[in-house]
């Protein structure tokens, strides 16, 4: 089975600002992209940027250590037939700040995608993040229960 393809916009989605401005990640964006990559999704950078502005975006992603997470930039997945070349990027999921209703937080986006596309994967860090469950308790008790129930434990 092929992994789900996720097309992710750059300006206003991964970052807060546009071409020629100081690029800053939206809160949780870098971490969510890394998580989606680790979960096996095929990520495509989907942006209207071209020329110097596109190079600026690529440099930003490279300098921040996440360019490798993207299988393509403004190109369709290799899963798409060679005889089919639409102008719009073909994906299972589109993440864009121009959504009707606006863009959810990266935390909400990641949670929704995990729920809908990989319900049997749980993240150890999500259990530990609020401090209610210690790493020792997770490893000694909870991990075994989750694995017995058929869950895959991600970091």
N, C-alpha and C positions, 0 to 999 in steps of 0.2 A: 504494500500500500504506500502510495506517495505521501510525503508530508504535506500538510496544508501550507499554502502560499499566503504570505502576509505582505501586502504593499503598504509601506510606511512613508508618509509625506515628511518633508524635512522642515521647512519654515513654519513655525507656529505649532508644530507637532513634536518633532524631536527637540527643536530649539525654540527659544522665545522670540528671536529677532530675524531680520531678513538680510539680504545681500549687502555687503559693505559695512555692516554694523557688527558690534561685538557679539559673537555667538555664545550663547549660554544655554545649557540643557534645560528643558522643562523639568521640574522636580520628578525624580524617579524614572526619567526617560532612559538614561544610560543603563541603569540596572534592569529595567523591564526588557530592553532590547537584548541584553546579555541573557536574561532568563529565557526569553522566547527562543533564542539561538540554542541554548543548552537543552531545551525541551525538544529540539529537532525540527522546529518550524523552518521553512524556507523563506527568508526575508529578502524583499526587494526594496531598494530605495526608490521611491516614486516621487519625483519632484519636477516642478516647472523650470527649475534652474538649468542654465546651459552656459557654455563658455567659462569665463572667469568666475562667475558666481557658482557654477557647479564645481569647479576646481576648489573653490573656497570651502564648500560643504564637504567634499571628499577629504581635503586636508584636515578639516576639523574632526571628522570621524576617525581618521587615521591617527592623528595626534592624541586622541582620547581613547585609543585602543579598541575601537569597535567596528572599524571598517570591515574586518574579516567576517563579521556577523552577517553581512549582506552578500547574497549569492549573485546579485545583479544590481545595476543602476539604470533605471529607466528602460529596462529590457524585460521581456517575458521570461518566465521560468522555462527551463529546458523540458519541463513536463508538457509544454504546449507543442503541438504538431508543427513541424517546419512549414507546412503548407498553409498554416493559419497565422497571419501576422496582423492583428488588430492594432489600431492606433492606441487604444486604451490598454493599460497593463491588465492582464487577466490574473485575478487572485481570488482566494477564498474569503479573505478578510482585507478590508481597507481601513487604515487608521489615518485620519485626516482631520485637521482642525476646522475644516469647512463642513463637517457633518451637520445634518439637520439636528438642531438641539445642542450643538456645540460638542466640544471634545471632553470626554471624561478624564479624570486624572489617570496617570499611568498605572497607579495601583489598581484602580477600578478596571482599566482595560485588561491588565494582566489577569486579574481575578476572573473576569468574564470569559476570556479566551481559555484559561485553564478549565473552567467549569464546563464549557461547551465542547472543547476539543480534546481535552485529556483529563477526564474526571477521575481517572485512577492514579493520577500523579499528585502527590502532596509534597510540599516544600518544608523541609526541616527548619529553615530560617523563619518561615511564617509562624511556626509553633514557638520558636524561641524569642521572636522579636519583642514581645511585650514583657518578658521576664517572668511570666506566671509559671511556665514550665522550664525547668533547668535542663541543660544539655544532658546531664547524668540521668535524670528521670526520662527524658526522651529516649536515650539510647538503651537504658535498662528495662523500660516497661512499654513505652508507647510505640517504638519502632516495631517490635515484635507483633503487637496487636494490629497495627496498620498493615504490615506485610502479610499476616495471616488472613486479613480481610481482602487481600488482593491488590493493595495499593503499592505503587512504586514510589520510593522515597527519593526526592531530589534534594539538592543542597539549597 
